[in-house]
Amino acid sequence: MSIRRRQTKAGVRYDVQWRLPDRSKRKKTFSSERAAKQFERGGRTELETVYQSWIASRPDLSAKVRRGYEDNWRLRIQPRFGN
């Protein structure tokens, strides 16, 4: 990902540009550099980190449901998307 600053009639804008696995480009525009940096950083967060944070935030899940989520993660999602 990269952030590019540009001037418009409405003021300064920040473009975040990245490539998809098929090598096509995507771009999203923000009015503040802070928002652009947050978006850029979010794209670099590993899915496993997000999952672990989410499962830890759900103490309300029963043992059976939690085990089902963990099994689905371990067997189906992590091997392909975990890293």
C-alpha positions, 0 to 999 in steps of 0.5 A, spaced: 500 500 500 502 507 498 499 513 500 499 519 496 498 526 497 494 531 492 491 538 492 484 539 489 479 545 489 476 542 496 483 542 499 488 536 500 486 529 499 490 523 501 489 517 496 491 510 499 493 505 493 494 497 493 494 491 489 489 485 489 492 478 488 490 478 481 495 485 480 489 489 479 489 496 482 484 499 487 484 506 490 481 509 496 481 517 498 481 520 504 480 527 507 485 527 512 492 523 513 490 520 519 484 516 516 489 514 510 494 511 515 489 508 519 486 505 513 493 503 510 495 499 517 488 496 517 490 492 511 496 489 514 493 486 520 493 479 520 486 475 520 489 470 525 490 477 530 483 479 528 480 472 530 483 471 536 481 478 539 474 477 537 473 470 540 477 473 546 471 479 546 466 473 546 465 471 554 458 470 552 459 464 548 457 457 550 462 452 550 459 448 545 459 454 540 466 456 542 468 449 540 465 450 534 468 456 532 475 454 534 474 448 530 471 451 524 477 456 524 482 451 525 480 446 520 477 451 514 479 458 515 486 458 518 490 454 513 488 458 507 487 465 510 490 465 517 496 468 515 
